[in-house]
Amino acid sequence: MEQATDHFEPVWAAGFMSGTSIDAVDGALILTDGERVYDIGPVAERKYDDAERAALKAAVDAARKWNWTGPQPQAPFRAAENVLTRTHADAWQQLMADWRGDPPAIAGVHGQTVLHRPPTTDVTGRTLQLIDSVSLRDALGVPLAYDFRSADVAAGGQGAPLAPAFHAALLRNLGDSQSNAVLNLGGVANITYRSANGDLLAFDTGPANGPIDEWIELHGAGTQDTDGKIAAAGRVDEMSIDLWMDKPWFDLTGPKSLDRFDFDANLARGMTLEDGAATLTAFSAEAVAHAIRQFDDTPDQLIVCGGGRRNPQLMAELKSRVPCTVRSAEAVGWLGDSIEAQAFAYLAVRTMRGLPVSWPGTTNVPKAMTGGLIAD
């Protein structure tokens, strides 16, 4: 990673994340100079209600039908942006409610990914995260960094993942010089591998919670497999997993990225509710194991963050399939639900300083690149 040489005093920054699972806005405060993380502040979670979740899902559905052909579906996109402004402002108020430190110098927001097309050898990638930056900046009252992915994709990068720079800063604070990996289990799973010499490699490993949640919802059994109980009651179909792992995407080397719907619940079509949940859960873990087996050396440990780490069945599958020690973020002193929100606070400060947010090893961009726009 390239680091700045000029002196910059650490500042408090806020970060927000709304993932493809469409369950909540996560917020967090950190103290950082964009290189080191000096302190961790409060965190917040603003869950979406049914109507808000429906509006965001409608925007995703409209985006998939549109697929960059013809005029944008303005009505569902605007409705989603209104939801995002309101809910992010609520998360901000949660953060500020009992905050007695210096006011945040900047906020970083990811926005809601509604469509992502990785580049291929003959097609330029494209990505779209919805956010009304002006309205949200006005609601927060601080400069707002946003649209972190577009410049990377336009330059030929994958546009994802973006958290590796922050993962590296957290690993640096652990003081461990061995190779390590950080796994984020959202709708899609992504991994950051830091070799013993400090080099970073990052990419999406495959599906995580997305197909599982979709499968549960399709069967009218809720919006997610709470505590992995449905999967635990089922039988894993290893033959199906072997078949799914034969898909060409798994032959690609990282960096690489996925759209949330590149792998969906239709994989398990014909299975019972329980067997489908069990097999999709095991598939997510097997995809991670496949990724780790491609590294030059096996990481000393795999640190798991994101909502999927709260699924005991998914964690059990990881521990049985991954060739290294698996630990939750909390086991190393991190806040596993807030890592991505913290990451966008960190990236906001890097953007403010003009520091890179993506590298050839993290997104396959040709050279280290700054990213993000600032509404001030």
RAKA-V643890 format. One record per pair of residues at least 12 apart in sequence whose C-alpha atoms are under 10 Angstrom apart, sorted by the first residue. I is the first residue (numbers start at 0). J is the second residue. Records with the same first field share a line. If there is no record, write none. Layout:
# RAKA-V643890
I = J + J
This chain:
# RAKA-V643890
0 = 34 + 164 + 167 + 197 + 198 + 199 + 355 + 356 + 357 + 358 + 360 + 367
1 = 34 + 354 + 355 + 356 + 358 + 367
2 = 33 + 34 + 354 + 355
3 = 32 + 33 + 34 + 349 + 352 + 353 + 354 + 355
5 = 352
6 = 32
7 = 31 + 32 + 33 + 34 + 352
8 = 30 + 31 + 32 + 33
9 = 29 + 30 + 31 + 32 + 33 + 34 + 35 + 36 + 37 + 38 + 104 + 348
10 = 29 + 30 + 31 + 32 + 33 + 37 + 38 + 101 + 102 + 103 + 104 + 105 + 348
11 = 28 + 29 + 30 + 31 + 32 + 37 + 38 + 39 + 40 + 100 + 101 + 102 + 103 + 104 + 105 + 106 + 344 + 345 + 348
12 = 27 + 28 + 29 + 30 + 31 + 32 + 33 + 40 + 101 + 102 + 103 + 104 + 105 + 106 + 107 + 141 + 341 + 343 + 344 + 345 + 346 + 347 + 348
13 = 26 + 27 + 28 + 29 + 30 + 40 + 41 + 42 + 91 + 94 + 102 + 103 + 104 + 105 + 106 + 107 + 108 + 141 + 143 + 340 + 341 + 342 + 343 + 344 + 345 + 347 + 348
14 = 26 + 27 + 28 + 29 + 42 + 87 + 91 + 103 + 105 + 106 + 107 + 108 + 109 + 143 + 144 + 337 + 338 + 339 + 340 + 341 + 342 + 343 + 344 + 345 + 346 + 347
15 = 27 + 28 + 42 + 43 + 44 + 87 + 90 + 91 + 106 + 107 + 108 + 109 + 110 + 337 + 339 + 340 + 341 + 342 + 343 + 344
16 = 44 + 87 + 107 + 108 + 109 + 110 + 111 + 337 + 338 + 339 + 340 + 341 + 342 + 343 + 344
17 = 45 + 46 + 47 + 83 + 86 + 87 + 108 + 109 + 110 + 111 + 112 + 339 + 340
18 = 109 + 110 + 111 + 112 + 185 + 186 + 187 + 259 + 305 + 339 + 340
19 = 55 + 56 + 59 + 111 + 112 + 113 + 185 + 186 + 187 + 208 + 209 + 258 + 259 + 260
20 = 52 + 56 + 185 + 186 + 187 + 207 + 208 + 209 + 210 + 212 + 213 + 222 + 223 + 259 + 306
21 = 46 + 47 + 51 + 52 + 53 + 55 + 56 + 111 + 112 + 185 + 186 + 209
22 = 44 + 45 + 46 + 47 + 48 + 49 + 51 + 52 + 222 + 223 + 306
23 = 43 + 44 + 45 + 46 + 47 + 48 + 51 + 52 + 86 + 87 + 90
24 = 43 + 44 + 45 + 46 + 47 + 83 + 86 + 87 + 88 + 89 + 90 + 91 + 110 + 111 + 337 + 340
25 = 42 + 43 + 44 + 45 + 46 + 86 + 87 + 90 + 91 + 336 + 337 + 338 + 339 + 340 + 341
26 = 41 + 42 + 43 + 44 + 45 + 87 + 88 + 89 + 90 + 91 + 92 + 93 + 94 + 106 + 107 + 108 + 336 + 337 + 338 + 339 + 340 + 341 + 343 + 344
27 = 39 + 40 + 41 + 42 + 43 + 44 + 90 + 91 + 93 + 94 + 106 + 107 + 334 + 336 + 337 + 338 + 339 + 340 + 341 + 342 + 343 + 344
28 = 40 + 41 + 42 + 43 + 91 + 94 + 95 + 98 + 103 + 106 + 337 + 340 + 341 + 342 + 343 + 344 + 345
29 = 41 + 42 + 103 + 340 + 341 + 342 + 343 + 344 + 345
30 = 101 + 103 + 341 + 344 + 345 + 348
31 = 168 + 344 + 345 + 346 + 348 + 349
32 = 345 + 348 + 349 + 351 + 352
33 = 164 + 165 + 168 + 344 + 345 + 346 + 347 + 348 + 349 + 350 + 351 + 352 + 353 + 354 + 355 + 356
34 = 164 + 165 + 167 + 168 + 345 + 346 + 348 + 349 + 354
35 = 165 + 167 + 168 + 169 + 171 + 172 + 345
36 = 165 + 168 + 169 + 171 + 172 + 341 + 345
37 = 168 + 169 + 172
39 = 333 + 334 + 341
40 = 94 + 98 + 100 + 341
41 = 93 + 94 + 95 + 96 + 97 + 98 + 337
42 = 90 + 91 + 93 + 94 + 95 + 334 + 336 + 337 + 338 + 340 + 341
43 = 89 + 90 + 91 + 92 + 93 + 94 + 95 + 336 + 337 + 340
44 = 86 + 87 + 89 + 90 + 91 + 93 + 94 + 336 + 337
45 = 86 + 87 + 88 + 89 + 90 + 91 + 93
46 = 86 + 89 + 90
47 = 82 + 83 + 86
50 = 82
51 = 78 + 79 + 81 + 82 + 83 + 85 + 86
52 = 79 + 82
53 = 79
54 = 75 + 76 + 77 + 78 + 79 + 80 + 81 + 82 + 83
55 = 75 + 76 + 78 + 79 + 80 + 81 + 82 + 83 + 111 + 112 + 113 + 129
56 = 75 + 79 + 113
57 = 75 + 76 + 78 + 79 + 113
58 = 72 + 73 + 74 + 75 + 76 + 77 + 78 + 79 + 80 + 111 + 112 + 113 + 114 + 129
59 = 75 + 76 + 79 + 111 + 112 + 113 + 114 + 129
60 = 75 + 113 + 114
61 = 73 + 74 + 75 + 76 + 113 + 114
62 = 75 + 76 + 112 + 113 + 114 + 115 + 127
63 = 113 + 114 + 115 + 260
65 = 114
66 = 113 + 114 + 115 + 116 + 125
67 = 114 + 125 + 126 + 127
76 = 113 + 129 + 130 + 131
77 = 129 + 130 + 131
79 = 111 + 129 + 130 + 131
80 = 110 + 111 + 128 + 129 + 130 + 131 + 132 + 134 + 135
81 = 129 + 130 + 131 + 134 + 135
82 = 130 + 131
83 = 110 + 111 + 129 + 130 + 131 + 135
84 = 110 + 130 + 131 + 132 + 133 + 134 + 135 + 136 + 137 + 138 + 139
85 = 134 + 135 + 138
86 = 135
87 = 108 + 110 + 135 + 138 + 139
88 = 134 + 135 + 136 + 137 + 138 + 139
89 = 138 + 139
91 = 106 + 138 + 139
92 = 138 + 139
102 = 141
103 = 140 + 141 + 142 + 344
104 = 141 + 142 + 143 + 347 + 348 + 351
105 = 136 + 139 + 140 + 141 + 142 + 143 + 144 + 344 + 345 + 347 + 348 + 351 + 373 + 374 + 375
106 = 136 + 139 + 140 + 141 + 142 + 143 + 144 + 145 + 343 + 344 + 345 + 346 + 347 + 348 + 373 + 374
107 = 142 + 143 + 144 + 145 + 146 + 147 + 340 + 341 + 342 + 343 + 344 + 345 + 346 + 347 + 348 + 350 + 371 + 372 + 373
108 = 130 + 132 + 135 + 143 + 144 + 145 + 146 + 147 + 340 + 342 + 343 + 344 + 346 + 347 + 371
109 = 128 + 129 + 130 + 144 + 145 + 146 + 147 + 148 + 161 + 339 + 340 + 342 + 343 + 344 + 371
110 = 127 + 128 + 129 + 130 + 131 + 132 + 145 + 146 + 147
111 = 127 + 128 + 129 + 130
112 = 126 + 127 + 128 + 129 + 130 + 258 + 259
113 = 126 + 127 + 128 + 129 + 258 + 259
114 = 126 + 127 + 128 + 129 + 258 + 259 + 260
115 = 127 + 128 + 152 + 157 + 158 + 159 + 256 + 257 + 258 + 259 + 260 + 261
116 = 152 + 157 + 158 + 256 + 257 + 258 + 261
117 = 152 + 155 + 156 + 157 + 158 + 159 + 255 + 256 + 257 + 258
118 = 152 + 153 + 155 + 156 + 157 + 158 + 255 + 256
119 = 155 + 157
120 = 155
122 = 155
123 = 152 + 153 + 154 + 155 + 156 + 157
124 = 149 + 151 + 152 + 153 + 154 + 155 + 156 + 157 + 158
125 = 148 + 149 + 150 + 151 + 152 + 153 + 155 + 156 + 157 + 158
126 = 146 + 148 + 149 + 150 + 151 + 152 + 153 + 157 + 158 + 159 + 258
127 = 146 + 148 + 149
128 = 145 + 146 + 147 + 148 + 149
129 = 145 + 146
130 = 145 + 146
131 = 145
132 = 144 + 145 + 146 + 372 + 373 + 374 + 375
133 = 373 + 374 + 375
134 = 374
135 = 374
136 = 373 + 374 + 375
137 = 374 + 375
140 = 375
141 = 374 + 375
142 = 347 + 351 + 373 + 374 + 375
143 = 344 + 347 + 351 + 371 + 372 + 373 + 374 + 375
144 = 343 + 344 + 346 + 347 + 348 + 349 + 350 + 351 + 370 + 371 + 372 + 373 + 374 + 375
145 = 343 + 346 + 347 + 350 + 370 + 371 + 372 + 373 + 374
146 = 370 + 371 + 372 + 373
147 = 159 + 161 + 343 + 346 + 347 + 350 + 356 + 357 + 369 + 370 + 371 + 372 + 373
148 = 160 + 161 + 356 + 357 + 362 + 370 + 371 + 372
149 = 370 + 371 + 372
150 = 364 + 368 + 369 + 370 + 371 + 372
151 = 356 + 357 + 358 + 362 + 363 + 364 + 365 + 366 + 367 + 368 + 369 + 370 + 371
152 = 362 + 363 + 364
153 = 364
154 = 363 + 364 + 365 + 366 + 368
155 = 362 + 363 + 364 + 365
156 = 254 + 255 + 256 + 357 + 358 + 359 + 361 + 362 + 363 + 364 + 365 + 366 + 368
157 = 202 + 203 + 253 + 254 + 255 + 256 + 257 + 357 + 359 + 361 + 362 + 363 + 364
158 = 254 + 255 + 256 + 357 + 361 + 362 + 363 + 364 + 370
159 = 189 + 201 + 202 + 203 + 254 + 255 + 256 + 257 + 357 + 361 + 362 + 363
160 = 183 + 188 + 189 + 190 + 191 + 201 + 202 + 203 + 254 + 255 + 256 + 257 + 357 + 361 + 362
161 = 189 + 191 + 201 + 202 + 339 + 342 + 343 + 346 + 356 + 357 + 358 + 361 + 362 + 370
162 = 181 + 183 + 189 + 190 + 191 + 201 + 338 + 339 + 340 + 341 + 342 + 343 + 345 + 346 + 356 + 357 + 361
163 = 180 + 181 + 182 + 189 + 190 + 191 + 192 + 193 + 199 + 200 + 201 + 202 + 339 + 342 + 356 + 357 + 358 + 360 + 361 + 362
164 = 191 + 199 + 201 + 342 + 345 + 346 + 349 + 355 + 356 + 357 + 358 + 361
165 = 191 + 338 + 339 + 341 + 342 + 343 + 344 + 345 + 346 + 356
166 = 180 + 181 + 182 + 190 + 191 + 192 + 193 + 199 + 338 + 339 + 342
167 = 179 + 180 + 181 + 191 + 192 + 193 + 197 + 198 + 199
168 = 342 + 345
169 = 181 + 333 + 338 + 342
170 = 193 + 302 + 331
171 = 197
173 = 331 + 332
175 = 195 + 299
176 = 193 + 194 + 195 + 196 + 197 + 299
177 = 193 + 194 + 195 + 196 + 197 + 298 + 299 + 300
178 = 192 + 193 + 194 + 195 + 196 + 197 + 198 + 199 + 296 + 297 + 298 + 299 + 300 + 301
179 = 191 + 192 + 193 + 194 + 195 + 197 + 296 + 297 + 298 + 299 + 300 + 301 + 302 + 323
180 = 192 + 193 + 194 + 199 + 200 + 201 + 291 + 297 + 298 + 299 + 300 + 301 + 302 + 303 + 323 + 325
181 = 193 + 201 + 298 + 300 + 301 + 302 + 303 + 304 + 325 + 326 + 327 + 328
182 = 201 + 202 + 203 + 204 + 287 + 301 + 302 + 303 + 304 + 305 + 307 + 308 + 325 + 326 + 327 + 328
183 = 203 + 204 + 207 + 302 + 303 + 304 + 305 + 306 + 307 + 308 + 328 + 335 + 336 + 338 + 339
184 = 204 + 205 + 206 + 207 + 208 + 209 + 283 + 284 + 303 + 304 + 305 + 306 + 307 + 308 + 309 + 313 + 335
185 = 206 + 207 + 208 + 209 + 259 + 304 + 305 + 306 + 307 + 308 + 339
186 = 205 + 206 + 207 + 208 + 209 + 210 + 211 + 212 + 213 + 258 + 259 + 260 + 305 + 306 + 307
187 = 203 + 204 + 205 + 206 + 207 + 208 + 209 + 210 + 256 + 257 + 258 + 259 + 260 + 261 + 262 + 283 + 307
188 = 202 + 203 + 204 + 205 + 206 + 207 + 208 + 209 + 256 + 257 + 259 + 283 + 284 + 286 + 287 + 305 + 307
189 = 201 + 202 + 203 + 204 + 205 + 206 + 207 + 255 + 256 + 257 + 287 + 290
190 = 202 + 203 + 204 + 205 + 287 + 290 + 291 + 301 + 302 + 303 + 361
191 = 203 + 301 + 302 + 360 + 361
192 = 291 + 294 + 297 + 298 + 301 + 360 + 361
193 = 298
194 = 294 + 295 + 296 + 297 + 298 + 299
195 = 296 + 298 + 299
198 = 360
199 = 358 + 359 + 360 + 361
200 = 253 + 254 + 294 + 358 + 359 + 360 + 361 + 362 + 363
201 = 253 + 254 + 255 + 256 + 357 + 358 + 359 + 360 + 361 + 362 + 363
202 = 252 + 253 + 254 + 255 + 256 + 257 + 290 + 360 + 361 + 362 + 363
203 = 253 + 254 + 255 + 256 + 257 + 258 + 286 + 287 + 290 + 361 + 362
204 = 248 + 249 + 253 + 254 + 255 + 256 + 257 + 283 + 284 + 285 + 286 + 287 + 288 + 289 + 290 + 291
205 = 244 + 248 + 249 + 255 + 256 + 257 + 258 + 259 + 261 + 262 + 282 + 283 + 284 + 285 + 286 + 287 + 289 + 290
206 = 257 + 258 + 259 + 260 + 261 + 262 + 263 + 279 + 280 + 282 + 283 + 284 + 286 + 287
207 = 259 + 262 + 279 + 280 + 281 + 282 + 283 + 284 + 286 + 287 + 305 + 306 + 307 + 313
208 = 223 + 224 + 259 + 279 + 280 + 283 + 305 + 306 + 307 + 308 + 310 + 313
209 = 223 + 259 + 260 + 262 + 263 + 264 + 279 + 283 + 307
210 = 223 + 259 + 260 + 261 + 262 + 263 + 264 + 265 + 266 + 267 + 275 + 276 + 279 + 280 + 283
211 = 223 + 224 + 227 + 230 + 263 + 264 + 267 + 275 + 276 + 277 + 278 + 279 + 280 + 283
212 = 224 + 225 + 263 + 264 + 276 + 279
213 = 263 + 264 + 265 + 276
214 = 263 + 264 + 265 + 266 + 267 + 268 + 272 + 273 + 275 + 276 + 279
215 = 229 + 230 + 264 + 272 + 273 + 275 + 276
216 = 264
217 = 264 + 272
218 = 271 + 272
219 = 272
220 = 272
223 = 276 + 310
224 = 273 + 276 + 280 + 310 + 312
225 = 309 + 310 + 311
226 = 307 + 308 + 309 + 310 + 311 + 312 + 313
227 = 276 + 277 + 280 + 307 + 309 + 310 + 311 + 312 + 313 + 314 + 315
228 = 273 + 276 + 277 + 310 + 311 + 312
229 = 272 + 273 + 274 + 275 + 276 + 277 + 312
230 = 272 + 273 + 274 + 275 + 276 + 277 + 278 + 279 + 280 + 281 + 310 + 311 + 312 + 313
231 = 273 + 274 + 276 + 277 + 280 + 311 + 312 + 313
232 = 272 + 273 + 274 + 276 + 277
233 = 270 + 271 + 272 + 273 + 274 + 275 + 276 + 277 + 278
234 = 270 + 271 + 273 + 274 + 275 + 276 + 277 + 278 + 281
235 = 273 + 274 + 275 + 276 + 277 + 278 + 279 + 280 + 281 + 282
236 = 267 + 270 + 274 + 275 + 277 + 278 + 279 + 281 + 282
237 = 278 + 281 + 282
238 = 278
239 = 266 + 267 + 278 + 279 + 282
240 = 266 + 267 + 278 + 279 + 281 + 282 + 283 + 285 + 286
241 = 282 + 285
243 = 262 + 266 + 282 + 286
244 = 282 + 285 + 286 + 289
248 = 261
249 = 286 + 289 + 290
250 = 289 + 290
252 = 290 + 293
253 = 290 + 293 + 294 + 360 + 361 + 362 + 363
254 = 358 + 359 + 360 + 361 + 362 + 363 + 364
255 = 361 + 362 + 363
256 = 362
263 = 279
264 = 276 + 279
266 = 278 + 279
267 = 279
277 = 312 + 313 + 316
279 = 313
280 = 307 + 310 + 312 + 313 + 314 + 315 + 316 + 317
281 = 312 + 313 + 314 + 315 + 316 + 317 + 319 + 320
282 = 313 + 316 + 317
283 = 313 + 316 + 317
284 = 312 + 313 + 314 + 315 + 316 + 317 + 318 + 319 + 320 + 321
285 = 316 + 317 + 319 + 320 + 321
286 = 317 + 320 + 321
287 = 317 + 320 + 321
288 = 316 + 317 + 318 + 319 + 320 + 321 + 322 + 323
289 = 320 + 321 + 322
290 = 321
291 = 321 + 322 + 323
292 = 321 + 322
297 = 321 + 322 + 323 + 324
298 = 322 + 323 + 324
299 = 322 + 323 + 324 + 325
300 = 321 + 322 + 323 + 324 + 325 + 326
301 = 317 + 318 + 321 + 322 + 323 + 324 + 325 + 326 + 327 + 328
302 = 324 + 325 + 326 + 327 + 328 + 329 + 330 + 331 + 333 + 335
303 = 317 + 325 + 326 + 327 + 328 + 329 + 330 + 331 + 333 + 335
304 = 326 + 327 + 328 + 329 + 333 + 334 + 335 + 336 + 337 + 338 + 339
305 = 327 + 328 + 334 + 335 + 336 + 337 + 338 + 339
306 = 335 + 336 + 337
307 = 335 + 336
308 = 326 + 327 + 328 + 335 + 336
309 = 327 + 335 + 336
314 = 326 + 327
346 = 369 + 370 + 371
347 = 370 + 371 + 372 + 373
349 = 369 + 370 + 371
350 = 369 + 370 + 371 + 372 + 373
351 = 369 + 370 + 371 + 372 + 373
352 = 369
353 = 368 + 369 + 370 + 371
354 = 367 + 368 + 369 + 370
355 = 367 + 368 + 369 + 370 + 371
356 = 368 + 369 + 370 + 371
357 = 369 + 370
